[in-house]
Amino acid sequence: MQDQVQQQYQAALEFFNKQNYKKAFIKLIEISNQCSDDPEYLFLMSEILKIRSDFAAREKVLRTLCKFSDKIQFQILYMKQLMQNKAVNQALDIGLQIQMKTLSLPEQTEVFDMMSAIYIQENDFDGLAEIVAGYESFEIKTEQYYYSQSLLCLNSLNEPKALLHLREAVLENQNFDEAWVALALLHDKMGDSDLSMANLEKALDANPLNASALKHYSKKSIQLGCVDKAVEKVDFYLKTHNFDVEMSSQFASLLKTKNQNDIVQRESDKLSYYFGHQITL
């Protein structure tokens, strides 16, 4: 960087460290043309964009950063951002490239966790089995490892072993909502409705916006005839995701059990207007 540009960058860094992100962002914009290939500049810009929740722009900056720097951590950040932006195939390509390099144990752990999450999302059990083998070769045991093992066991119809791995996953991380949901479904299949509901509540405590947990919780609440908590939880979800058709339908089903047909009609009208989907009262 030239001296004047370096001063601008240092000023931006100072503002960033003082959590004055708006001024830091403005300073970086002022020198963007001169620093478009500078890794330090690009990394700082990516961090500010993360704070600003501008994830589309952050993805572009991280892609550029990885062109000018071969640091593994930058590639991992790029992969994470791609996953957050639901660019799963691109994230998988980056992950496969990273795995060909020499990684530290923490880096290897991060990559395994992300790769397993992708294979789970894509229902690719062959890919997932390879990652699990990788975990074991490095003696890495994270909650994602146990969760991956449980899904492989479920896929091979070994439910008792799946149950053990899911319990290990939530012991590693009490806020692992997806593992709590899987536990709930497994306990429900085994006929234990109370434990299934308790697991779904754990999932929703960890993540109130977990749609899968909420839909199962609502349906079980209707079956068990205790819908008040479910109504509250679904109402909270719909304040953020107002146009989730399935959840709106579920909300109407819950309210019908409470004879709140005026609100059911409102939900029906909304679904009919936006999606052509009507609830039968």
N, C-alpha and C positions, 0 to 999 in steps of 0.2 A: 504494500500500500504506500502511496505517496504520503508525505508528512501531514498535509492538510486533511487528507482522507483518513489517515490514521487517527488524527485528533477527533474527527467526527465519529469514528468507530468507537474510540475510547469513551467519548461522551455518551454514546448510545449504551455502551456496556455499563457505565456508572448509573445511568437512569434505570437500566434493567435491574441491577443489583439493589437499587433503592425501591424497586417494585413500581417505578413510574413507567409503566409499559407503553403508554400513549406517546410520551416524549421519546422514548427509546425507539419506537417504531418510526416516528417522524424523522429522527436522525438517520436511521438506516435507509429510509426511502430517499433521502437527499443524496446518498452516495451509492445508490443501487447500480447505476451505470458503470461506475468505476470498480465495483466489487462483485460483479456478477459471477466471477469464477474463483472467488476467495473462500476457502472452506470455513475460516473463522466467522466471516460475515454471514455466510449461508446458514451455518449452525445457529448463530444467535437469532437470525431472522426466523428460522424454523421454530425456535423456542417461543418467540413472541407470538407467532401465528398460532401456536398451540394454546397459549393463554387466551388469545382472542377467539378461539374456537373456529378459526378459518381453516378447516381441515383440507379442503380442496386445494387452496393455495399452498398449504404446508406440504402436501404430497408433491407438488411440482418443485418446491424448493429442495426437498430431500432428494428427489430424483436428480436434480442438478448437482447437489452436494456429492452424491455418490459417483458422479462422473469425474469429479475433480479430487476426490479423496477415496482411498481404498480402505479406510478404517472400518473394521468390522462393526463397531458400535453404530456408525452412521447407517450402515446397511440394515442393521437390526431395527433401528428407528424407522427407516423407510418401509421395511416389511410390516412393522406394527401399524403404521399409518395406512398402508394399503389394506390391511385387514379391517381397520376401523372404517375405511371408506368402502368396504365390501368389494374390493377389487381382489377377489380370492385367487384367481388364476395367476395374476401378476405377483401376488405375495408368495404363492407357492414357487414360482420361478426364481424369485429372489432367495427363498429359503434353500432351494436345491443348489443354487450357486454358492451360498454361504457355507453349506455343509461340505463343500469340496476344499475348504480352507482350514488351516490350523486354528482352532478356537481354544480359548480358555474355558475352564469348566463352567463358570457363570454364563459365558456366551453360548456354550453348547446347550446348557439348560434352557436358556431363553428360546433358542431356535427349536429345540425339541418340543417345548410347550406350544409354540406357535404352529409348528408343523402338525402336531397331533390335533390341535383345534381345527385346522383346515381339513384334515382327513376325516375328522368326525363330522364336520359340516357337510362334506361331500359324500358321506357314507362310503368312504373308500377304506374297507377293512384290510385290504392287502397293504396299502400304504401305512395304515395305522399300526399294523403288526410289525412293519419294518422299523417304525419309530420306537415302538415299545422295546424291540430288540436293541436299538441304539441306547435307550435309557439304561437298560440292564448292563450293556457292555461298559458303560461309564459309571455304573453303580449310582445312578441318579434316581432318587425317589421323591418326586414332587406330587402334589395333589393331582396335577394333570396326568402324571404317570398312572396313579391308582385309578383315576377316572377312565383313562384309556384302556387299562387292563379290564375294568369292569365291563366296558362295552364289547370288548373282544369276547369275554366270557358269555355275555348275553347273546352275542351273535352265534356262539357255538352251543347255546342252550344250557350252559353251566351256571344256573341261577344261584346256587349256594356260594360259589366262588365269587360271582359278581357282587353278591351282597357284602362279602368280606372286603372286597376292594373299595366299594362305595363307602363303607364305614371308615376305612383308612383315609379315603379322600377327604371326608368332612372332618376327620380328626386333624388332618394336616391344615385344613382351612375351614373354619366354622362358617365363613361367608360364601362358600362355593355353592351358589344357588342351583346350578345345573345338576350337580351331584345330589343335592337334596331332592330335586324333582325326580331324578332317576330312582333314588331310594324310595320315594313315595309311590311311584308306579309299580315298583317291584313288590313292596309291601301290600299294595292294593291287589295285585295279582295273586299274592299268597293269602288273601282273605282278611288282612288286618287293616280295616278301614280307619280305626283310631290312630294307629301309628302312621298310616299314609297321610292323614290330615295333619298330623303333627309335623311330619317332614315337609309338607307343602307350606305350612306356616313358617317353618325355618327358612325355606327358600324365599318366601315373600318378605320375611324380616330382613334378609340379606339384600334382596332386590325387589322392591314393590312393583317394578315394571316388567318382571319376568312373565311374559304373556302365557307361556306354556303352564307355569305353575298356577297362574290365576285362573285359566280356563278349567284345569282339572279341579282346582279348589272350589270353583263355583258349581261345577256339576256335582261334585261330592256333597256340597252343602245342600243342594236341592234334594239329593237322594236321602240325606240324613235329616232333612227338615229343620235346619238351623242356618238361615241365610243372612242374618243381620250383618255379621262380620264380612261376609262375601260381598254384600251390597256396598259396604264402605270401601272395600279394597278395589272393587271394579270401578266404582265412581271415581276414586283417586286416579286410577289408570287412565280413564277416559278424559280426564282433565288435560292430560298430556297427549293422548292418542285418540282424539275425538272421532276419527273416521276409521277405526278398526271395526270392520263389519261384523266379524265373528264375536268380538267382545261386546259390541253394542247389542247384538242378538242375545248374548248370554246375560247381559244386564237386564234386558227386557224379561227374560225367563225368570230371573231372580225376583224382579219386581212383581211379576204376575202372581207369585206365591204369596206376596204380601197384599194383593188386591190393589196395587197402586197403578191402576189402568190408565190414568191420565198421563203418567210419565212413560208408561209403556207405549202409549199412542205417540208421544213426542219422539221416542226412539224409532218407532216404526215409520213415522213421517220423514225423519231424517234419512233413514236408510233407503226409503222409497225414492226420495228426491235425488239423492246423490248416486245411488247404486242400482235403483230399480228393484231393491230387495225389500219386501214387506213382511212384517211380523203378523201372524194370525192371532188376533186377540181372542 
